[in-house]
């Protein structure tokens, strides 16, 4: 059984909290194909991960901790991008008007490989804490796309094989991107946003992803959630109560608070 959790909001949709509770509810393993955080706004998370020359974010860390067994964040999150606030009006290498890409970590082992944005000044702490000396540097979108067609694609293909070999999986997307893995067909989809979750048949959702017109993002075309769900009928929807910090930090407590939503999602998967 493969379940997809996507976000109806670009920021703070509640995907990871929903996902960790779903892991506790089902005993599934969590996956986060692509993730990112910001050197400035998530600096404590950056410092924690890079103490050992590693790079991952709190979402992958939470999913790994809520999965059965001993799971490293990198094992379920092959691509992590570190951003930095943009210093001026320039949109940067990837067209973002408020932040610029600094480095990518690519791979599912503890070391991974790194890709550096050669058009920006890499913060000293990043250069000191991560093994970047031999990392490739990209200076244009075409160059980056060529590199992603090899490094990033291979990492995602490897993760797709891991998901296929897993009896029960919960795959979390990022931002409001509809599908974090090309060709991934879940059994059911939960689109989460503050206050509610909507549920969709996985096969219909995957077909809608193929039809939807993508827009430029992160160096490639990506389908956005609302463009996809506009093409299909939803199977149901429930309200999600707001949770305090103590509850959000405990997957079992989230599972209890959102059990009605998880039951509805599983009913969609088994229709």
Secondary structure, 3 states (H helix, E strand, C coil): CEEEEEECCCCCCCHHHHHHHHHHHHCCEEECCEEEEECCCCHHHHHHHHCCCCCCCHHHHHHHHHCCCCCCHHHHCCEEEEEEECCCCCCCCCCCCCEEEEEEEECCCCCCEEEEECCCCCCHHHHHHCCCCCCEEECCHHHHHHHHCCHHHHHHHHHHHHHHCCCCEEEECCCCECCCCCCCCCCEEEEEECCEEEEEEHHHHHHHHHHCCCEEECCEEECEHHHHHCCCCCCEEEECCCCCHHHHCCHHHHHHHCHHHHHHHHHHHCC
